[in-house]
Amino acid sequence: MARFTFRLPDIGEGISEAEIVAWHVKLGDRVEEDQSVADMMTDKATVEMESPVSGTVVELAGEVGDQVPIGSALMVIETDAVEASPATEEAVLEAENPGVEEAQSPSPPVGEGRGEGAPQAETPVAPPHPDPLPQGEREQKKVLASPAVRARAVDLGIDLSSVKPAEGDRVRHSDLDAFLRYGAGQGYTPARPPRADEQVRVIGMRRRIAENMAASKRAIPHFTYVEEIDVTALEDTRAQLNAGRGNRPKLTLLPLLIVAICKTLPDFPMLNARYDDEAGVVTRSGAVHMGMATQTPAGLMVPVIRNAESRNVWQLATEIARLADAARTGSIAGGDMGGGTITLTSLGPLGGIATTPVINRPEVAIIGPNRIVERPVFRSDGRGGETIARAKLMNLSISCDHRVVDGYDAASYVQALKRLLETPVMLFAD
């Protein structure tokens, strides 16, 4: 019997170590040559490791979440071959180069979900009812209660027919409170006990996000500027474009916003830039490589639309959909990540009144549209007076690196963006 030490190979990108995000084998398992044994995460991708030999696993480098240096032992495999010399082992390592491909997503963090020891739901014991109804009548009688009260009763495991309203026939929150106080002394137990505490290791993509966000906030003096924009005409334009789109993708606000951003950036090159603070050099980009902050099951990712300034709204809509789908399914290509010059982040239907987004280092600016709301506004009536009209309004947030972007420049840029968005016909003018 011989032991083969499988050392973590150089998987590119100039990295010095990789994180274990999943083991596909355990001690004592039999593995075959080219069998997947582990997933390792670098700064940009998850890489699948394949065994270069067949045999039995006798040692593993560590647990999920541990960092393994390039060239160090990842696992030891006991093979049926004759004991190999160091030179032979090195030759095997050179001959076997595990294929690199994008994994779909890191395995769920250790400890996620409930195991067999999790608390089990108990059947509620209803307290004596001051004025009980016969069981048959209680089942037939319709209990009056608001949806919120009904939802709360379900969460508490309370049968509404067991609650006697203090006033009238409608059960209110105060009646549930009284029931709980009364039931506490009668052995009442909620049908849904509190969840047990969980300890979840911060690993994989979540660890990378935590490290990047901490580095960004630690190194960059952020400032955020928010402006209100009337997008009534822009929304009308979007509706007209969608009505005649044919087989083209349906437009959201984002493609139109990207067109506006790209049209205004040439006059504000300090925003479309990357800052190497160690070298003390700001690189102002001639092209707009637009980062798209995308929420995925594995965490936040920022794929990049290359040369966004050269694409029309339909091409942008197609590329946004492609990148978002690839990010969420874990099939994003390495060429679609990194190298952004400015980032756009949107909470979509969650909206929000205003956001203070964190800059995607080493970029120097990030833009965030917020929720669109309808409110009354004053408009000129064309005769020197004013009239009240309905308008669709949206707050737009921008966070900038104050080391290289002045507040005046950021505010001036947003005002230029506001003028373009409030006059959407200019989006399509040369």
C-alpha positions in Angstrom: 0.0 0.0 0.0 1.2 3.5 -0.8 0.1 6.9 0.4 -0.4 9.7 -2.1 -0.5 13.3 -0.9 -2.8 15.4 -3.1 -1.6 19.0 -2.8 -3.7 22.0 -3.6 -2.6 23.0 -7.1 -2.2 26.6 -8.4 -5.7 27.3 -9.7 -4.8 30.6 -11.3 -5.7 34.3 -10.6 -2.4 34.7 -8.6 -4.0 33.5 -5.3 -1.9 32.2 -2.4 -4.7 30.2 -0.7 -8.3 28.9 -1.2 -11.1 28.2 1.2 -12.8 24.8 1.6 -16.5 25.4 1.0 -17.5 21.7 0.6 -16.1 18.2 1.1 -17.6 15.5 -1.2 -15.8 12.7 0.6 -15.0 11.8 4.2 -12.3 9.8 6.0 -12.5 6.1 5.0 -14.3 6.8 1.7 -13.2 5.1 -1.5 -12.5 7.5 -4.3 -11.8 6.9 -8.0 -9.5 8.9 -10.3 -11.1 12.1 -11.5 -13.8 11.9 -8.9 -14.9 15.2 -7.4 -13.6 15.5 -3.8 -14.0 19.1 -2.7 -15.0 22.6 -3.7 -12.5 25.4 -3.1 -13.3 29.1 -3.3 -11.0 31.8 -4.6 -11.7 35.5 -4.6 -13.8 35.2 -7.8 -15.0 31.6 -8.3 -15.7 28.2 -6.8 -13.4 25.5 -8.2 -14.1 21.8 -8.1 -11.1 19.6 -7.1 -10.8 16.1 -8.6 -8.8 13.2 -7.2 -5.7 12.4 -9.3 -5.6 8.8 -8.1 -7.9 6.0 -6.9 -7.8 4.8 -3.3 -9.0 5.3 0.2 -9.1 8.7 2.0 -7.0 8.6 5.1 -6.4 12.3 5.8 -8.2 15.6 5.0 -6.7 19.1 5.3 -9.4 20.6 7.5 -13.1 21.5 7.8 -15.4 23.6 5.7 -14.4 27.2 6.1 -10.7 26.6 6.6 -8.1 28.2 4.3 -5.6 25.9 2.5 -2.3 27.4 1.1 -1.4 26.6 -2.5 0.9 23.6 -2.6 0.0 22.3 0.8 -1.7 18.9 1.4 -5.4 18.9 0.7 -5.9 15.2 1.3 -4.0 12.0 1.6 -5.1 8.9 -0.3 -4.0 5.4 0.4 -3.6 3.6 -3.0 -3.0 0.0 -4.0 0.1 1.0 -5.8 3.7 0.5 -4.7 5.1 3.2 -2.4 5.8 6.2 -4.7 9.1 8.2 -4.5 8.9 12.0 -4.1 9.9 12.3 -7.7 7.1 10.0 -8.8 4.6 11.9 -6.8 5.7 15.2 -8.3 5.3 13.7 -11.8 1.8 12.6 -11.0 1.0 16.1 -9.7 2.3 17.7 -12.9 0.3 15.2 -15.0 -2.9 15.6 -13.2 -4.4 19.1 -13.5 -7.9 19.3 -12.1 -10.3 21.0 -14.4 -11.6 24.4 -13.3 -15.3 25.1 -13.7 -17.8 27.4 -12.0 -19.7 25.6 -9.3 -23.3 26.4 -9.0 -23.2 27.7 -5.4 -21.4 27.0 -2.2 -22.9 24.3 0.0 -25.2 25.6 2.8 -23.3 26.8 5.8 -22.7 24.2 8.5 -25.5 24.2 11.1 -28.2 25.6 8.8 -31.6 24.1 9.3 -32.9 22.0 12.2 -31.6 18.6 13.1 -33.3 15.7 14.9 -32.7 17.5 18.3 -34.7 20.6 17.3 -37.7 21.3 19.5 -40.9 19.6 18.4 -44.3 21.4 18.3 -46.6 20.5 21.2 -50.3 20.3 20.9 -51.9 23.3 22.6 -54.0 22.8 25.7 -56.9 25.1 25.5 -57.9 26.7 28.9 -61.5 26.4 30.1 -63.8 28.7 28.3 -66.0 30.9 30.4 -68.9 30.4 28.1 -68.1 27.3 26.0 -70.0 26.3 22.9 -70.8 22.7 22.1 -68.1 21.3 19.8 -70.5 21.0 16.9 -71.7 24.6 17.2 -68.2 26.0 17.6 -67.1 24.3 14.4 -70.1 25.7 12.5 -70.0 29.2 13.9 -68.0 31.7 11.8 -65.4 33.6 13.9 -65.1 37.3 13.0 -61.5 38.6 13.1 -59.3 40.8 11.0 -56.6 39.1 8.7 -53.9 40.3 11.1 -55.6 38.8 14.1 -56.1 35.5 12.3 -52.4 35.4 11.2 -51.3 36.1 14.8 -53.6 33.4 16.1 -52.1 30.9 13.7 -48.6 31.8 14.8 -49.6 31.4 18.4 -51.4 28.1 17.8 -54.7 29.5 19.1 -58.1 28.2 17.9 -60.1 31.4 17.4 -63.3 29.6 18.3 -61.8 29.2 21.8 -61.5 32.9 22.4 -64.4 34.9 23.8 -64.4 38.5 22.5 -64.7 41.2 25.2 -66.9 43.3 23.0 -69.3 42.2 20.3 -68.6 39.2 18.1 -65.2 40.2 16.7 -62.0 38.8 18.1 -59.4 41.5 18.5 -55.7 41.6 19.5 -56.6 42.5 23.1 -58.7 39.3 23.2 -55.7 37.2 22.1 -53.7 39.0 24.8 -56.3 38.1 27.4 -56.4 34.5 26.2 -52.7 34.2 26.6 -52.7 35.7 30.1 -55.5 33.3 31.1 -54.0 30.3 29.3 -50.6 30.8 30.9 -52.0 29.6 34.2 -53.9 26.7 32.6 -51.0 25.0 30.9 -51.5 26.7 27.5 -48.5 26.1 25.2 -48.1 27.8 21.8 -48.2 25.3 18.9 -45.1 26.9 17.5 -42.4 27.1 20.1 -39.5 29.5 19.5 -36.8 28.3 17.2 -33.6 27.0 18.8 -30.5 29.1 18.6 -28.2 28.3 15.7 -24.5 28.8 15.1 -23.8 29.3 11.4 -20.2 29.5 10.2 -19.5 32.5 7.9 -17.8 30.8 5.0 -17.6 30.8 1.2 -19.3 33.6 -0.6 -20.7 35.1 2.7 -17.2 35.3 4.1 -15.9 37.1 0.9 -18.8 39.5 1.1 -18.1 40.2 4.8 -14.4 40.8 4.1 -15.0 43.0 1.1 -17.6 45.2 2.8 -15.4 45.5 5.9 -12.4 46.5 3.8 -14.5 49.0 1.8 -16.0 50.7 4.9 -12.6 50.7 6.7 -10.6 52.1 3.9 -13.0 54.4 2.1 -14.5 57.7 3.6 -18.0 57.4 2.2 -20.5 60.2 1.7 -24.0 59.8 0.3 -26.1 62.3 -1.6 -29.8 61.8 -2.3 -32.0 63.7 -4.8 -35.7 63.4 -5.7 -36.4 62.8 -9.4 -39.8 63.1 -11.2 -39.9 60.0 -13.3 -43.5 60.4 -14.6 -42.4 61.0 -18.2 -39.7 58.3 -17.9 -42.3 55.7 -16.8 -44.6 56.8 -19.6 -41.7 56.3 -22.1 -40.9 52.9 -20.7 -44.6 51.9 -21.0 -44.6 53.0 -24.7 -41.4 51.1 -25.4 -42.7 47.9 -23.8 -46.0 48.2 -25.8 -44.1 47.9 -29.0 -41.2 45.7 -27.9 -42.2 42.6 -30.0 -39.9 39.7 -29.1 -37.5 41.9 -27.2 -37.2 41.7 -23.4 -39.5 43.7 -21.3 -37.8 46.9 -20.0 -37.5 47.7 -16.4 -36.2 51.0 -15.1 -32.6 49.8 -15.0 -31.7 49.8 -18.7 -33.0 53.4 -19.1 -31.1 54.5 -16.0 -27.9 52.9 -17.3 -28.3 54.8 -20.6 -28.7 58.1 -18.6 -25.7 57.3 -16.4 -23.5 56.5 -19.5 -24.6 59.7 -21.2 -23.7 62.0 -18.3 -20.5 60.3 -17.1 -18.2 61.8 -19.8 -18.6 65.2 -18.2 -17.8 63.7 -14.7 -14.8 61.3 -15.3 -13.8 61.4 -11.6 -16.9 59.2 -10.9 -16.2 56.5 -13.5 -12.9 55.5 -12.0 -10.9 53.0 -9.9 -8.6 54.1 -7.1 -5.4 52.2 -6.2 -4.9 53.6 -2.8 -1.6 51.7 -2.3 -0.1 53.2 -5.4 -1.9 56.5 -5.0 -3.2 56.3 -8.6 -6.8 57.0 -9.8 -7.5 55.5 -13.2 -10.4 57.3 -15.0 -12.0 54.9 -17.4 -12.9 55.8 -20.9 -15.4 53.0 -21.1 -18.3 52.3 -18.7 -18.0 48.9 -17.2 -21.2 48.8 -15.2 -21.3 46.6 -12.1 -24.8 45.2 -11.3 -25.2 44.3 -7.6 -27.2 41.1 -7.7 -28.7 39.1 -4.8 -28.2 35.4 -5.1 -28.8 32.4 -2.9 -25.1 32.4 -2.1 -25.0 36.1 -1.3 -24.4 39.4 -3.1 -22.5 39.2 -6.4 -21.5 42.1 -8.8 -21.3 40.9 -12.4 -20.3 43.5 -14.9 -21.8 44.8 -18.1 -18.8 45.5 -20.3 -18.8 48.7 -22.4 -22.3 49.6 -21.3 -22.0 53.0 -23.1 -22.1 51.2 -26.5 -25.3 49.3 -25.9 -28.9 50.4 -26.5 -31.8 49.8 -24.0 -32.8 46.5 -25.5 -29.2 45.1 -25.4 -28.8 46.3 -21.9 -32.0 44.6 -20.8 -30.9 41.3 -22.4 -27.4 41.6 -20.7 -29.0 42.4 -17.3 -31.2 39.3 -17.5 -28.3 37.1 -18.7 -26.0 38.2 -15.9 -28.6 38.0 -13.2 -29.7 34.5 -14.2 -26.1 33.3 -14.4 -25.3 34.8 -11.0 -28.3 33.2 -9.3 -27.8 29.8 -10.8 -24.0 29.8 -10.1 -23.0 29.6 -13.8 -21.4 33.0 -14.0 -18.2 33.1 -16.0 -15.0 34.5 -14.7 -15.0 37.1 -17.5 -18.3 38.5 -16.2 -16.8 39.3 -12.8 -14.5 42.1 -11.7 -13.1 45.1 -13.5 -16.1 47.4 -13.0 -15.7 51.1 -13.1 -19.0 52.1 -11.4 -21.8 50.1 -9.8 -25.6 50.2 -9.9 -27.5 48.7 -7.0 -31.3 48.4 -6.8 -33.5 46.7 -4.2 -36.2 46.2 -6.9 -39.7 45.8 -5.4 -38.4 46.3 -1.9 -37.6 49.9 -2.8 -37.0 52.1 0.2 -37.1 55.9 0.7 -33.3 56.2 0.5 -30.3 54.0 0.7 -26.6 54.6 1.6 -24.9 51.9 -0.6 -21.4 50.7 0.2 -18.9 51.4 -2.6 -17.6 48.3 -4.5 -13.9 48.8 -3.9 -11.7 49.9 -5.8 -14.4 51.8 -7.6 -15.2 55.3 -6.3 -18.9 55.6 -6.8 -22.1 53.5 -6.5 -25.6 54.6 -7.6 -28.9 53.3 -6.1 -32.4 54.0 -7.3 -35.2 53.8 -4.7 -38.9 53.1 -4.7 -41.1 55.0 -7.1 -44.1 56.6 -5.3 -47.1 58.7 -6.5 -47.6 62.0 -4.8 -49.3 65.4 -5.7 -46.9 68.1 -7.0 -47.3 71.7 -8.1 -46.8 72.3 -11.8 -46.9 75.5 -13.9 -50.3 76.0 -15.7 -48.5 77.9 -18.5 -50.3 81.2 -17.5 -48.1 82.2 -14.6 -50.0 80.1 -12.1 -49.7 76.7 -10.7 -51.9 73.6 -10.6 -51.7 70.3 -8.6 -51.0 67.1 -10.5 -50.1 63.5 -9.8 -46.5 62.6 -10.3 -44.3 59.5 -10.0 -41.3 60.4 -7.8 -38.1 58.5 -7.0 -35.2 59.2 -4.7 -31.8 58.5 -6.3 -28.8 57.8 -4.0 -25.1 58.0 -4.8 -22.3 57.1 -2.5 -18.8 58.4 -3.3 -15.2 58.0 -2.1 -14.5 61.4 -0.6 -10.7 60.9 -1.1 -11.1 61.4 -4.9 -14.6 62.8 -5.4 -15.8 66.1 -4.0 -19.3 66.6 -2.7 -19.9 69.4 -5.3 -18.9 67.1 -8.2 -21.2 64.3 -6.9 -24.2 66.7 -6.5 -23.5 68.3 -9.9 -23.5 64.9 -11.5 -26.8 63.8 -9.9 -28.4 67.1 -11.1 -27.2 66.4 -14.6 -28.6 62.9 -14.3 -31.9 64.3 -13.0 -32.3 66.7 -16.0 -31.8 63.8 -18.4 -34.2 61.4 -16.6 -36.9 64.0 -16.3 -36.6 64.7 -20.1 -36.4 61.1 -21.4 -36.5 62.0 -25.1 -32.9 63.1 -24.6 -31.9 59.5 -23.8 -32.4 58.7 -27.5 -30.8 61.8 -28.9 -27.3 61.8 -30.2 
